[in-house]
Every structure is written in structure tokens, then in C-alpha cells.
């Protein structure tokens, strides 16, 4: 038999940042959007890490990883400390030679930007999409 006694939801305790990027800790905390003292929910933690990873991907770090580890629950303060690791990976830049393609259009055409990851199949699909658009001169 299991008895569950509902109580107040645990809150976010101290947030420790492991920074493996070129950005300041303050910038990373801002992108994480997790505040000390707020209630912990899986959705809140997932949105925070996903948003931070997408922010790094927009900065051309397509292999970026943001991982979150929960510490030990402190019953006295009803908090859980968090440790967040930001790993940027390699910066990926895509250029087109022989045609002028606006950066926004390039991001739309090359699937590695949509997926936020570099993959051989996605890299092969990009040039074909660009060639079709350049041939028909529909760049915007």
C-alpha cells in the first residue's frame, strides 16, 4: 500500500551554470528563463532548456546542448538546486557562392537550421533547395 500526502510543490533553489560557450553567464541565465523560488514543473524545466538551446542554434551553434541536472531535495527550504550545462559545440556557417541569397532565405531553405542539428542528409538537401529557388529567381 502506498499513501501519498500532497503538499506544496518544490521550488527552484540555487542555479549553477557550467559554461562551455563564448557567452557570459548572465546571458545564459537570461535565456534559460528559470528563476529561483518558482515552482518546479517538468514543463517549465523543458521550456527553459529548449529555449536556451534554440537561442544557441540561432547563433549558428547547431550542435548546442543544454542539459539540466536536479540536485538533492532540501525538505527544510522545500527547494531543489539545479545544475545547467551549456555546450555550444562547433559554429556552423553556410554561404552561397555564385548567387546572392539573403540570410533569412538561406535559413529557410537549408534544413539544418530548421532541425537545429548538422546531419549528412540535411546537408545534401540544402543545395538542391537553393538551386531550385535560384533557377526560378524566387529568393523572397
N, C-alpha and C positions, 0 to 999 in steps of 0.2 A: 504494500500500500504506500502511495506517495501522497503527501499532503503539501499543498502549496499555499503559502501565506503571501498574498500580494502586498507590496509595499511601494515606496517611491522609486521611480526609475533612477538608475545610477546616472551620474553626471560626469562630464569630461573633466579630468584632472589636468595635471601638467602635460604639455605637449612638447616632446623633444624632437628636434629636426636633425636628421642625418643628411647633410647637404653634399651631393655629388654632382652639382651643377655650377654654372657660372653666375647664377643669380644669388642675391642676398637672401638671408634667412627671413627678413621682413617681407620680401616679395613672395616667397614661397608660402609663408603663413597667410598672407592676404589671399592667395589663390586657393588655399586649402579650405577656407571659409568655415573652419571649426573654431568655436570659441570656448574657452574654459568656463565651466559652470553650466553649460547647456546640457539638456538630456541626451543620453546616448541612444541612438536608434541605428539599426543596420542601414536604413535608407540614408540617413544623414552622413554616416561614415563613407558609404559608397559614393554618394554625390560629391563629397569633398575630394576624395581621391581621384574619381573620374574627371572632375572639373580641372584639377591640377594637372593631370596627365594630358588632357586636351589642350590646356594652355601651353604646355611644353611642346606638344605636337605642332601647334600654330607657330611656334618659334623655330620650326624646322628640325626639332628633335623627335623624329618619328619613332625611334625605338625607346622612348621615355617610359620609365616605370615609376609608379608611386605606390609604395607598399606601407601598410599600416599594421602595427602590432599593438595589441592591447596588453597593458601591464596587469599587475595583481590588484584585485578589487580591495579598496580600503573601506571597511564597514563603518569606521568611525566618522569619516567625512562623506561617505556614500559616493566616492569618485573612483574612476579608473584612469590611470595615466596612459597616454598614447605615445608611441614612438613611430614617427613617419620618416621613411627613407625616400629621398628624391634622387633618381638616377636618370640623367639626361641621355646618355648614350651618345652616339655619333650624330653630328649635324648633317642633314641631307639637303642638298640644294639641287634643283632641277633647272636647267637652262635649255633654251631652244636656239639653235643656230640656223640661219638661213631664212628666218621669218620672224616678224615681230608679233609676239603673243603676250598680251597683258598678264600680269602676275595672277590676277583674280581668275582669269580664264584658264590659265595653266593649272591652278589649284583645282578647278572644277573638272578638267579633262584627265588629269593624272590620278588614277585610283589610289596611289599610295597615300595621298593626302586625305582622302575620304576614310580610309581604313586606319590611318594613323600608324602604319607599320610598313616596313620595306619587305617585299616578297617578290620573288622572281617572276611569278605570273602577273602580278600587278605592274611590275616594271615593263614587261613586254606589251601589256595592253595600252599603256600610256602613249607611246609613239604612234600607234595605229590610230588612236582617237585624235591626236594632234594633227596627223597627216590628213585625216578626213575633213577636219574643220578648216585647215589651211587651204586645201584644194577648193573647197566651196566658199572660202573667204568669209565665213561666219564666225568672226572672232568675238563678237559681243553678244 
